[in-house]
Amino acid sequence: MLNPLHLQTLIEVVLTGSFARAARRTGYTASAVSQQIAALERAVGTPLFEREAHGIRPTGMAFTIADRARDAIAVLDSLERDIRDVVQGRSGRLALGTFPTAGERLVPHAVAELTRLHPTAEILLDEAEPDDLVPQVQKGDLDLALVFAYDLVPRVWPEELTVFPLVEETLALLVPEGHPALREDGVDIADLADERWVASRPGTAGSTSLSRVCAAHRFAPKVAFRSNDYDVVQGLVAAGAGVAIVPGLAYQAREGVVGVPLAHTPSYRRVSALYRTANHNPLMKAALGAFVLAGQRLQGRFVRADESLGPLGAPAAVEHVERGTKPS
């Protein structure tokens, strides 16, 4: 393979007609220029200059190679600039995965911030449940995935992945407006033991969490309707078809529904970002920072920034990413 440095030196020698003048333009010694040209001649297998008593004369091959080398070096210069932009995070590609409620509430703010900071970066987004996203992160198909875990349904994430906490959601108890169980101090879930419940599908973490919350109050919920679409769940509650418990990100005030925190036995869902600890994508730090800021914007009655982020917020929380280590 031809050495780009030798090609650049050839261009200068052909342009100036002298090893000495080419040396002054390139910052090398005349001897170094002569050695580079000799190495290039060995690589191409033919002389490139006629050595004369009072100078040198480029051969036709020298002119041909110099003309072609200009284009090749321009391409290499462009590649170098592109690589530098990617390494410094000004461009590049980041593949994100998210579950639906985070995709609706967290992702838009984070992506907007990320594209503002890195307008030439390519941001790809896919939506699925955590069990489907985690293998994609492990394989490298996704750089970063938003996942969740209920406090009553603990999860263990793969060892090679870093778990970066973002927000904690207080579970919201949803009842129709005017429900008799509503009191000034909230709702005692034990008073809903005979109600019809709206839950997510069997086997989901949300459904398991509901069963365990109710078990703490010595009853099993009578699930009449199931849906993994929280708009459907809230629609059923608004229509008076039942009551439900949903994560904080899933609850948005709407007519006909009252959302209150669980009294006496509050429960939570934690949203985290997962990524391979060995992933050194230059956009990772900016992406995590953007998600932290997005979580802070959503703070309210049912959503708060994860306490493990610390008082310094996003900058301190993402510092470990540059070191390729897991947060303590």
C-alpha positions as CSV (number, residue, x, y, z in Angstrom):
1,M,0.0,0.0,0.0
2,L,1.3,3.4,-0.9
3,N,2.2,5.7,2.0
4,P,0.1,8.9,1.9
5,L,3.0,10.9,3.4
6,H,5.2,9.8,0.5
7,L,2.5,10.8,-2.0
8,Q,2.2,14.2,-0.4
9,T,6.0,14.7,-0.7
10,L,5.9,13.6,-4.3
11,I,3.3,16.3,-5.1
12,E,5.5,18.9,-3.5
13,V,8.6,17.8,-5.4
14,V,6.8,17.7,-8.7
15,L,5.3,21.2,-8.0
16,T,8.6,22.8,-7.0
17,G,11.0,20.8,-9.2
18,S,13.5,20.4,-6.4
19,F,14.0,18.2,-3.3
20,A,15.4,21.2,-1.4
21,R,12.5,23.5,-2.2
22,A,10.0,20.7,-1.4
23,A,11.8,20.2,1.9
24,R,11.4,23.9,2.9
25,R,7.6,23.7,2.0
26,T,7.1,20.5,4.0
27,G,9.4,21.1,7.0
28,Y,11.6,18.1,6.2
29,T,15.3,18.0,5.4
30,A,16.3,17.5,1.8
31,S,17.7,14.2,2.8
32,A,14.4,13.1,4.3
33,V,12.6,14.1,1.1
34,S,15.1,12.1,-1.0
35,Q,14.6,9.1,1.2
36,Q,10.7,9.3,1.0
37,I,10.9,9.6,-2.8
38,A,13.3,6.6,-2.9
39,A,10.9,4.6,-0.8
40,L,8.0,5.5,-3.1
41,E,10.0,4.5,-6.1
42,R,10.6,1.1,-4.6
43,A,6.9,0.8,-3.8
44,V,5.8,1.5,-7.4
45,G,8.7,-0.4,-9.0
46,T,9.9,2.4,-11.3
47,P,12.0,5.6,-11.1
48,L,10.0,8.7,-10.7
49,F,12.7,11.3,-11.3
50,E,15.7,11.5,-13.6
51,R,18.7,12.6,-11.5
52,E,20.8,15.1,-13.3
53,A,24.0,17.0,-12.3
54,H,22.1,20.2,-11.6
55,G,18.7,19.0,-10.5
56,I,15.9,16.5,-11.1
57,R,13.4,15.9,-13.8
58,P,10.0,14.2,-13.1
59,T,9.1,11.3,-15.3
60,G,5.7,10.9,-16.9
61,M,4.9,8.3,-14.2
62,A,5.7,11.0,-11.5
63,F,3.2,13.4,-13.1
64,T,0.5,10.7,-13.3
65,I,0.9,9.6,-9.7
66,A,1.0,13.1,-8.4
67,D,-2.3,14.0,-10.3
68,R,-4.0,10.9,-8.9
69,A,-2.6,11.4,-5.4
70,R,-4.1,14.9,-5.1
71,D,-7.6,13.3,-5.3
72,A,-6.7,10.5,-2.9
73,I,-5.2,12.8,-0.3
74,A,-8.3,15.0,-0.5
75,V,-10.4,12.0,0.3
76,L,-8.1,11.0,3.2
77,D,-8.3,14.6,4.5
78,S,-12.1,14.4,4.4
79,L,-12.1,11.0,6.2
80,E,-9.8,12.4,8.9
81,R,-12.1,15.3,9.5
82,D,-15.1,13.0,9.6
83,I,-13.4,10.7,12.1
84,R,-12.4,13.7,14.3
85,D,-16.0,14.9,14.3
86,V,-17.2,11.4,15.3
87,V,-14.6,11.0,18.1
88,Q,-15.4,14.5,19.5
89,G,-19.1,13.7,19.4
90,R,-20.0,16.4,16.8
91,S,-21.4,13.8,14.4
92,G,-21.8,10.0,14.4
93,R,-24.7,7.7,15.1
94,L,-26.5,6.7,18.3
95,A,-29.2,3.9,18.4
96,L,-31.7,4.3,21.2
97,G,-34.4,1.9,22.4
98,T,-37.3,2.8,24.6
99,F,-40.5,1.4,26.1
100,P,-43.8,3.2,25.2
101,T,-44.4,5.5,28.2
102,A,-40.8,6.7,28.3
103,G,-41.0,7.1,24.5
104,E,-43.9,9.5,24.9
105,R,-42.7,11.5,28.0
106,L,-38.9,11.3,28.2
107,V,-37.5,10.6,24.8
108,P,-38.9,13.7,22.9
109,H,-37.3,16.1,25.3
110,A,-34.0,14.2,25.4
111,V,-33.7,13.8,21.6
112,A,-34.5,17.5,21.1
113,E,-31.7,18.4,23.5
114,L,-29.3,15.9,21.9
115,T,-29.9,17.1,18.3
116,R,-29.6,20.7,19.5
117,L,-26.1,19.9,20.8
118,H,-25.1,17.6,17.9
119,P,-27.2,18.7,14.9
120,T,-25.2,16.5,12.5
121,A,-25.5,13.3,14.6
122,E,-27.8,10.5,13.4
123,I,-30.2,9.5,16.2
124,L,-32.1,6.2,15.6
125,L,-35.0,5.1,17.8
126,D,-36.7,1.8,18.3
127,E,-39.6,0.9,20.7
128,A,-40.1,-2.3,22.5
129,E,-40.5,-3.8,26.0
130,P,-37.3,-4.1,28.2
131,D,-37.1,-7.9,27.7
132,D,-36.7,-7.3,23.9
133,L,-34.4,-4.2,24.3
134,V,-31.8,-5.8,26.6
135,P,-30.6,-8.4,24.1
136,Q,-30.2,-5.7,21.4
137,V,-28.0,-3.7,23.8
138,Q,-25.9,-6.8,24.5
139,K,-25.4,-7.5,20.8
140,G,-24.5,-3.9,20.0
141,D,-27.6,-3.3,17.9
142,L,-28.6,-0.5,20.3
143,D,-26.2,1.8,22.1
144,L,-28.7,2.8,24.8
145,A,-32.0,1.4,26.0
146,L,-34.5,2.8,28.5
147,V,-35.9,0.1,30.8
148,F,-37.9,-0.1,34.0
149,A,-38.2,-2.1,37.1
150,Y,-40.9,-2.1,39.8
151,D,-39.7,-2.1,43.4
152,L,-42.1,-5.1,44.1
153,V,-40.8,-7.0,41.0
154,P,-37.0,-6.7,41.3
155,R,-34.8,-7.3,38.2
156,V,-31.2,-8.2,37.7
157,W,-29.6,-6.8,34.6
158,P,-26.8,-8.5,32.7
159,E,-23.4,-7.9,34.3
160,E,-21.8,-6.4,31.2
161,L,-24.4,-3.6,31.1
162,T,-24.2,-0.4,33.1
163,V,-27.4,0.6,34.8
164,F,-27.8,4.4,34.8
165,P,-30.8,5.6,36.9
166,L,-33.0,8.4,35.5
167,V,-36.3,8.8,37.3
168,E,-38.5,7.2,39.9
169,E,-42.2,7.0,39.3
170,T,-44.7,6.8,42.2
171,L,-47.4,4.5,41.2
172,A,-50.7,6.3,40.7
173,L,-54.1,4.8,41.8
174,L,-56.8,5.7,39.3
175,V,-60.4,5.9,40.2
176,P,-63.4,7.5,38.4
177,E,-64.3,11.1,39.4
178,G,-66.7,11.1,42.4
179,H,-65.8,7.6,43.5
180,P,-67.0,7.0,47.1
181,A,-63.6,5.8,48.2
182,L,-62.1,9.2,47.6
183,R,-61.3,11.1,50.8
184,E,-59.3,14.2,51.6
185,D,-56.3,12.2,52.6
186,G,-56.5,10.0,49.4
187,V,-57.8,6.5,48.9
188,D,-57.3,3.5,51.2
189,I,-56.6,0.7,48.6
190,A,-58.2,-1.8,51.0
191,D,-61.5,0.0,50.3
192,L,-61.2,-1.2,46.6
193,A,-61.1,-4.9,47.4
194,D,-64.5,-5.5,45.7
195,E,-63.9,-3.3,42.7
196,R,-63.3,-4.4,39.2
197,W,-59.7,-3.8,38.2
198,V,-58.0,-2.8,34.9
199,A,-54.5,-4.3,34.6
200,S,-51.8,-5.0,32.1
201,R,-51.5,-8.4,30.5
202,P,-50.7,-11.5,32.7
203,G,-47.1,-12.1,33.3
204,T,-46.1,-8.4,32.9
205,A,-44.2,-6.6,35.7
206,G,-47.1,-4.2,36.0
207,S,-49.6,-7.0,36.5
208,T,-47.4,-8.7,39.1
209,S,-46.8,-5.4,40.9
210,L,-50.6,-4.9,41.1
211,S,-51.1,-8.3,42.6
212,R,-48.4,-7.7,45.2
213,V,-49.7,-4.3,46.2
214,C,-53.1,-5.7,46.8
215,A,-51.7,-8.8,48.6
216,A,-50.2,-6.4,51.1
217,H,-53.8,-5.3,51.9
218,R,-55.0,-8.9,52.1
219,F,-57.0,-9.2,48.9
220,A,-56.5,-10.3,45.3
221,P,-57.6,-7.9,42.6
222,K,-60.6,-8.9,40.5
223,V,-59.2,-8.1,37.1
224,A,-62.0,-7.6,34.6
225,F,-60.0,-5.8,31.8
226,R,-56.5,-6.0,30.5
227,S,-54.5,-3.7,28.3
228,N,-50.9,-2.7,27.9
229,D,-52.0,0.6,26.4
230,Y,-52.3,3.1,29.3
231,D,-54.6,5.3,27.2
232,V,-57.1,2.4,27.1
233,V,-56.6,1.8,30.8
234,Q,-57.4,5.4,31.7
235,G,-60.3,5.4,29.3
236,L,-61.9,2.4,31.0
237,V,-61.4,4.1,34.4
238,A,-62.9,7.4,33.1
239,A,-65.9,5.4,31.8
240,G,-66.5,3.9,35.3
241,A,-65.6,0.4,34.2
242,G,-63.0,-0.2,36.9
243,V,-60.0,1.2,38.9
244,A,-56.3,0.8,38.1
245,I,-52.8,1.4,39.2
246,V,-50.4,2.9,36.7
247,P,-46.8,4.2,36.8
248,G,-46.3,7.9,37.1
249,L,-45.1,8.5,33.5
250,A,-48.3,6.8,32.3
251,Y,-50.7,9.1,34.2
252,Q,-51.8,12.3,32.6
253,A,-54.7,14.3,33.9
254,R,-57.9,13.8,31.9
255,E,-61.6,14.3,32.4
256,G,-63.3,11.6,34.4
257,V,-60.2,10.2,36.1
258,V,-58.7,11.1,39.5
259,G,-55.1,10.0,40.2
260,V,-53.8,9.7,43.7
261,P,-50.6,8.3,45.3
262,L,-51.0,4.9,47.0
263,A,-51.7,5.7,50.7
264,H,-49.8,3.8,53.5
265,T,-47.9,1.5,51.1
266,P,-46.4,3.7,48.3
267,S,-44.8,1.8,45.5
268,Y,-42.4,2.8,42.8
269,R,-41.1,2.1,39.3
270,R,-37.6,3.1,38.4
271,V,-36.6,4.1,34.9
272,S,-33.0,3.5,33.9
273,A,-30.8,3.7,30.9
274,L,-28.8,0.5,30.0
275,Y,-25.7,0.5,27.9
276,R,-22.7,-1.8,27.5
277,T,-19.9,-0.6,29.9
278,A,-17.4,-1.2,27.1
279,N,-19.3,1.0,24.6
280,H,-17.3,4.1,24.0
281,N,-19.7,5.9,21.6
282,P,-18.7,9.6,21.9
283,L,-22.4,10.5,21.9
284,M,-23.2,8.4,25.0
285,K,-22.3,11.1,27.6
286,A,-24.4,13.7,25.8
287,A,-27.3,11.3,25.5
288,L,-27.3,10.4,29.2
289,G,-27.0,14.0,30.1
290,A,-30.0,14.8,27.8
291,F,-32.1,12.1,29.5
292,V,-31.2,13.4,33.0
293,L,-32.4,16.8,32.0
294,A,-35.5,15.4,30.4
295,G,-36.3,13.6,33.7
296,Q,-35.8,16.8,35.7
297,R,-38.3,18.6,33.4
298,L,-41.0,16.0,34.3
299,Q,-40.6,16.2,38.0
300,G,-44.0,16.5,39.6
301,R,-46.5,14.7,41.8
302,F,-45.8,11.2,40.4
303,V,-42.3,11.6,38.8
304,R,-39.0,12.7,40.4
305,A,-35.4,12.6,39.4
306,D,-33.7,9.5,40.8
307,E,-32.0,10.4,44.1
308,S,-28.8,8.4,43.2
309,L,-28.1,11.1,40.5
310,G,-26.9,13.3,43.4
311,P,-27.3,17.0,44.0
312,L,-25.0,18.0,41.1
313,G,-27.3,16.5,38.6
314,A,-26.4,15.6,35.0
315,P,-22.8,16.7,34.8
316,A,-21.6,14.7,37.8
317,A,-23.9,11.8,37.0
318,V,-22.4,11.2,33.5
319,E,-18.7,11.8,34.4
320,H,-18.0,8.1,34.7
321,V,-18.9,7.5,31.1
322,E,-15.7,9.0,29.8
323,R,-13.7,6.6,32.1
324,G,-15.6,3.5,30.9
325,T,-16.6,2.5,34.4
326,K,-19.8,1.9,36.2
327,P,-21.2,4.5,38.6
328,S,-20.7,3.7,42.2
